[in-house]
């Protein structure tokens, strides 16, 4: 057997073996009293947009696509979710200090304005997560109203 064949067999074996090493899932069915939608009034349309475009990476419950079960893609996805939740977790938003809530709302608005969120690698596969201009405007208006209410506290 040649070196190329041995290398191919070795690589194939490694790829098969790593399929048994699955990352922990980000799945929860509990209600979160500190969820942003429970803390600040928002119409259902805004809540739907956030759930479709943001919650998979920025909450405690991810809707996993089929490719999340294939490694190393699942590990990459788990890393993105872990980083996203560390930066902002909508389910825990009410536990942030008022100052941090204001900062996060401002950051969300800036990310929407400059087009960095939702990230392109997510919207490439999840086309329904792309924000239309009308959706962006709706969220940005809601953010401004919410920030204004926070500054009065």
C-alpha positions, 0 to 999 in steps of 0.5 A: 500500500502506498503512502497516499493510500495510507494517508487517506485511510488514516485521515478517513479514520480520524474523521470517522472517530471525531464524529463520536465527540459531540459538543454539548448542546445549547438547548433549554425549554425553560422560561426565562424571567430575565429575558429581554422580551419580558423586561422591556415591552416589545411588539410581537414582530420585534420579538419574532425578528430577534428570535429568528435573527439573533437568538440561536447564538445569543440565548440559551436555546439554539435551533440546530441545523443538520450540519451541527452533528458533523464534526468539526463543523459542530465544534465550530458552531458551538464555539460561535454560540459560546462566544455569542452568549458571552457577549450578549445573552437575551435570556439573561438581559434583565440580570445585567446592570442598567448601565450594561443594558444600555451599553448592550442596546447601543452595541446591538444598534451599532451592529445592525447599522454597520451590518456586522450582525447577524454575521454573514456565515449565519445568514449564508445558510439561514437566509430568513435571518437577513434583516430587511431595511424595514426590520432594521428600522423597526428594531433601531426605533425600539432600541432608541425608545428602550434606551430612553426609558432606561435613562429615565431610571 
